[in-house]
Amino acid sequence: MNPEHIYEFDLNGYVVIPRAIAAPHLQRLQTFWTEHLTSRLLHDVDFDWGEEWRALIDLDAVYSFLASVYRSKFRLDHMFCADERFVSSGGNLHHEADMFDEGIYYWVRNQRIHSGLMAVQYAVSDVTATENHFCCIPGSHRANFPVPDRFRDASNNTLLRHVFLNAGDALVFSEALVHGTYQVTNSRTRRSVFARYMNNHSYFRKPLAHHAIVSLPPTPNHAECDAPIFTSNAMTPRQRQLATEPAYARGHGPVRG
């Protein structure tokens, strides 16, 4: 863990880790992208594409930083590729501090970071002022007031900071940071991989393979160690939502009734 990186991250809500991807690894990613990933806007990463893609799960420089923030209790939630056509939130800045109900938050107590969803942008190509690029309001992950509407606009925003990357760099940021994509007219080619991590006790996106819960965890050290399997047919809608809905943050509505 680099104390300078932790300080920058706490201060600004993001940190750039230079040359996180080694040159040979980066070249393999670039070649694969050119040969297979140029036809569509966005691709969810398939780890069967090869070792160079699986390696992005836990690159050493990024892994050690995330492990420090999460105290080694975290998981990969989702990962996707994005090119110059990808623009988040329609070009407006999104998110803010203390979105606890959505799994997005950042706070510090007794010099320990407590973070919800965090993101890593791996630059597969250079991301300069001539490409659509990441922008944010530094320090907004710790703000105590709602974001005024005028500061949601990425244009003519006096608080905005543009973040540029060299190919191979990793940008790590808190999703509680007010951030988005700065659109450049006639943007040149941009190739990036976005990976988002979450506490290991929770999901951000609802996993595709999740099914309704049919058995609650058994009580530890209990004589009847096998948890009973139940059906939800006779449950009310509220009971079904409370007892059978799997855990995830994005799109998980409140209990009704």
C-alpha positions in Angstrom: 0.0 0.0 0.0 1.3 3.4 -1.0 0.5 6.0 1.7 0.7 8.8 -1.0 -2.0 7.1 -3.0 -4.2 6.7 0.0 -3.7 10.4 0.8 -4.6 11.5 -2.7 -7.6 9.2 -2.8 -8.9 10.5 0.5 -8.3 14.1 -0.5 -9.7 14.1 -4.1 -11.8 10.9 -4.4 -9.6 9.4 -7.1 -6.0 8.5 -7.7 -4.0 7.6 -10.8 -1.7 4.7 -10.6 0.9 5.1 -13.5 1.9 2.1 -15.6 -0.4 -0.3 -13.8 -0.4 -2.5 -16.9 3.0 -3.7 -18.0 3.9 -3.0 -21.7 3.7 -6.6 -23.0 0.3 -7.1 -21.3 -0.9 -3.8 -22.7 0.2 -4.8 -26.2 -1.8 -8.0 -26.0 -4.9 -6.1 -24.9 -4.5 -3.6 -27.7 -4.1 -6.4 -30.3 -7.1 -8.3 -29.1 -9.2 -5.1 -29.1 -8.3 -4.2 -32.7 -9.0 -7.8 -33.9 -12.2 -8.4 -31.9 -13.8 -5.4 -30.2 -14.2 -2.6 -32.7 -17.7 -3.2 -34.0 -19.8 -2.2 -30.9 -20.0 0.5 -28.4 -19.6 -1.5 -25.2 -18.6 -5.1 -24.3 -18.9 -6.8 -21.0 -15.6 -8.5 -20.5 -15.5 -12.3 -21.1 -12.7 -13.8 -19.0 -12.5 -16.6 -21.5 -11.0 -14.1 -24.0 -7.6 -14.9 -22.5 -5.2 -14.5 -19.6 -4.6 -10.8 -20.4 -8.2 -10.2 -19.6 -8.4 -12.3 -16.5 -5.3 -10.5 -15.2 -7.3 -7.3 -15.0 -9.2 -8.8 -12.1 -6.3 -8.4 -9.7 -3.4 -6.5 -11.2 -0.9 -6.1 -8.4 -0.7 -2.3 -8.2 -4.4 -1.9 -8.2 -5.2 -4.9 -6.1 -2.9 -3.7 -3.2 -4.6 -0.3 -3.2 -8.1 -1.8 -3.2 -7.1 -4.3 -0.5 -6.0 -1.5 1.7 -9.2 0.5 1.2 -11.4 -2.5 1.7 -9.2 -4.3 4.2 -9.1 -7.2 1.8 -12.8 -7.8 2.0 -14.1 -7.0 -1.5 -15.2 -8.5 -4.7 -15.4 -7.7 -8.4 -18.9 -6.7 -9.3 -18.7 -6.1 -13.1 -16.3 -5.2 -15.8 -16.8 -3.8 -19.3 -14.9 -2.2 -22.2 -15.8 1.3 -23.5 -14.6 3.3 -26.5 -14.8 7.0 -27.5 -18.6 6.6 -28.1 -19.3 5.7 -24.5 -20.7 8.7 -22.6 -22.0 8.2 -19.0 -25.3 9.8 -17.9 -25.9 11.6 -21.2 -22.9 13.9 -20.7 -24.0 15.1 -17.3 -22.1 14.5 -14.0 -23.7 11.9 -11.8 -23.6 10.5 -8.2 -22.7 12.3 -5.0 -21.7 11.6 -1.4 -23.7 9.4 1.0 -25.8 7.4 -1.5 -25.9 4.7 1.2 -29.2 3.1 -0.1 -27.6 2.6 -3.5 -24.4 1.1 -2.1 -22.4 4.3 -3.0 -20.7 6.1 -0.1 -17.4 7.1 1.4 -16.5 8.0 4.9 -13.5 7.7 7.3 -13.4 6.9 11.0 -10.3 6.4 13.1 -8.1 6.5 10.0 -10.1 3.7 8.4 -11.8 4.1 5.1 -15.3 2.7 4.7 -16.3 2.6 1.0 -19.1 1.3 -1.1 -18.8 0.9 -4.8 -15.4 1.8 -6.3 -14.3 1.9 -9.9 -11.1 1.3 -11.8 -10.5 2.7 -15.3 -7.7 0.9 -17.2 -6.5 3.0 -20.1 -5.8 0.7 -23.0 -5.0 3.7 -25.2 -3.9 7.2 -24.3 -6.7 9.4 -23.0 -5.8 13.0 -23.6 -7.7 16.3 -24.1 -8.5 15.2 -27.7 -10.6 12.2 -26.5 -13.7 11.9 -24.5 -12.4 11.5 -21.0 -13.1 11.2 -17.2 -13.9 14.4 -15.3 -15.0 15.0 -11.8 -15.4 17.5 -8.9 -12.5 16.7 -6.6 -13.4 16.1 -3.0 -17.1 15.8 -3.7 -17.2 12.3 -2.4 -17.0 13.9 1.1 -19.4 16.8 0.5 -22.1 17.6 3.1 -24.7 19.3 0.8 -26.5 18.2 -2.3 -25.0 19.0 -5.7 -26.4 22.3 -7.2 -27.9 21.7 -10.7 -25.4 24.0 -12.3 -22.5 21.8 -11.2 -24.1 18.7 -12.8 -23.2 20.2 -16.2 -19.7 19.3 -17.4 -19.5 22.5 -19.6 -18.6 25.8 -18.0 -18.2 24.1 -14.7 -15.6 26.0 -12.6 -15.3 23.1 -10.2 -14.5 20.5 -12.8 -11.2 18.7 -13.2 -10.2 16.8 -16.3 -8.2 13.6 -15.8 -6.0 12.4 -18.6 -4.2 9.0 -18.8 -1.4 7.4 -20.6 -2.0 3.9 -22.0 -1.4 1.4 -19.2 -2.4 3.8 -16.4 -5.2 2.9 -13.9 -7.6 5.5 -12.5 -9.1 4.4 -9.3 -12.1 6.5 -8.0 -14.9 6.4 -5.5 -18.3 6.2 -7.1 -19.4 8.7 -4.4 -17.4 11.2 -6.4 -19.4 13.6 -8.6 -18.1 12.5 -12.0 -18.8 11.8 -15.6 -17.5 11.8 -19.2 -16.3 15.1 -20.7 -17.3 15.1 -24.3 -14.9 16.3 -27.0 -16.1 17.2 -30.4 -14.9 14.6 -32.9 -13.2 12.6 -30.2 -10.3 10.5 -31.3 -10.1 6.8 -30.4 -10.4 5.9 -26.8 -10.1 2.4 -25.4 -10.7 1.8 -21.7 -11.7 -1.1 -19.4 -13.9 -0.2 -16.5 -13.9 -2.6 -13.4 -16.1 -1.9 -10.4 -15.6 -3.4 -7.0 -17.8 -3.8 -4.0 -17.7 -5.0 -0.4 -17.6 -8.8 -0.3 -20.9 -8.8 1.6 -22.9 -7.1 -1.1 -23.7 -6.8 -4.8 -24.1 -3.6 -6.8 -25.7 -5.0 -9.9 -28.1 -7.8 -9.6 -26.2 -11.0 -10.8 -27.8 -12.6 -13.8 -27.6 -16.0 -12.2 -29.3 -15.0 -8.9 -32.4 -16.9 -8.0 -35.1 -16.3 -5.4 -34.0 -17.4 -1.9 -35.6 -20.6 -0.8 -33.8 -21.2 2.4 -32.5 -18.8 5.1 -29.0 -19.5 6.5 -29.0 -22.0 9.4 -28.2 -20.8 12.9 -24.5 -21.7 13.7 -23.9 -24.5 16.2 -27.6 -25.3 16.2 -28.6 -28.9 16.7 -30.9 -28.8 13.6 -28.1 -27.8 11.2 -30.1 -28.3 8.0 -31.9 -25.1 7.1 -35.5 -25.7 5.9 -36.3 -25.1 2.3 -39.6 -23.2 1.8 -41.9 -22.2 -1.0 -43.2 -18.7 -1.5 -46.6 -19.6 -3.0 -48.5 -18.7 0.2 -46.5 -15.6 1.0 -47.8 -12.0 0.6 -46.0 -9.8 -1.8 -44.3 -8.0 1.1 -43.2 -11.3 2.7 -41.9 -12.6 -0.6 -39.9 -9.4 -1.1 -38.4 -9.6 2.4 -37.6 -13.3 2.5 -36.8 -14.3 -1.1 -35.3 -11.3 -2.9 -31.5 -11.7 -3.2 -29.1 -8.8 -2.2 -28.1 -6.1 -4.7 -28.1 -2.3 -4.7 -28.8 -1.0 -8.2 -32.4 -1.1 -9.0 -33.5 -2.9 -5.8 -36.7 -1.1 -4.9 -38.0 -0.5 -1.4 -40.3 -3.0 0.4 -43.9 -2.3 -0.6 -46.9 -2.4 1.6 
